[in-house]
Amino acid sequence: MTKENRGFICIDCGFVGEPKTIVKGSFWIELLLWFFFIIPGLIYTLWRLTTKEKACPACKHQTMIPADTPRGAQLLKESKQ
């Protein structure tokens, strides 16, 4: 595997690099729920912890694929043209 094929590529925006972990929801809503309502705060926190996902740092979509796959190599080739 060559150096340029390491990592991931986004099929939506063409970003090449490592995906970022994105947490759904809002920290501020979570804080507000904890401050005023303990049980809903706990439920919201648990929901946020279970909905983590890897996504493209540039466009925030979950469309990152390994660059060393056939589709990833094709996208890398197209992005260099």
C-alpha positions in Angstrom: 0.0 0.0 0.0 1.4 3.4 -1.0 1.5 6.3 1.4 -1.3 8.1 -0.6 -3.6 5.2 -0.2 -3.6 5.2 3.6 -6.6 6.5 5.4 -10.0 7.2 4.1 -11.7 9.3 1.4 -15.2 10.9 1.5 -17.4 9.9 -1.4 -19.4 13.1 -1.0 -16.7 15.9 -0.9 -13.5 14.0 -1.7 -11.7 14.8 1.6 -8.8 12.5 2.2 -7.8 11.8 5.8 -9.1 10.2 9.0 -12.8 10.3 9.9 -13.8 12.2 13.0 -16.1 10.9 15.8 -19.3 12.9 15.8 -21.8 12.8 18.7 -25.4 13.5 17.9 -27.4 16.0 20.0 -26.3 19.2 21.8 -24.0 19.5 24.8 -26.0 22.6 25.9 -29.3 20.8 25.9 -27.7 18.0 27.8 -26.4 20.4 30.4 -29.7 22.1 30.7 -31.5 18.8 31.2 -29.1 17.8 33.9 -29.5 21.1 35.6 -33.2 21.1 35.7 -34.3 17.5 35.2 -32.1 14.7 36.4 -33.9 11.7 34.8 -34.3 13.3 31.3 -30.7 14.4 31.5 -29.6 10.9 32.2 -31.7 9.5 29.3 -30.4 12.2 26.9 -26.8 11.5 28.0 -27.2 7.8 27.4 -28.7 8.5 24.0 -25.8 10.7 23.0 -23.2 8.2 24.1 -24.8 5.4 22.0 -25.1 7.5 18.8 -21.4 8.2 18.2 -20.5 7.8 14.6 -17.5 8.2 12.4 -18.0 11.0 9.8 -16.1 13.2 7.4 -14.4 16.2 9.2 -15.1 18.4 6.2 -18.8 17.8 5.3 -19.9 15.8 8.4 -21.5 13.0 6.3 -21.0 9.4 7.2 -19.5 8.6 3.7 -15.9 7.9 4.5 -14.5 4.7 2.8 -11.1 3.2 3.0 -8.8 4.6 0.4 -7.3 1.2 -0.4 -10.6 -0.2 -1.7 -11.4 -0.3 -5.4 -13.9 2.6 -5.1 -11.5 4.5 -2.8 -8.7 4.2 -5.3 -11.0 5.3 -8.1 -12.0 8.4 -6.2 -8.4 9.2 -5.4 -7.5 8.9 -9.1 -10.4 11.2 -10.1 -9.5 13.8 -7.5 -6.0 14.1 -8.9 -7.1 14.8 -12.4 
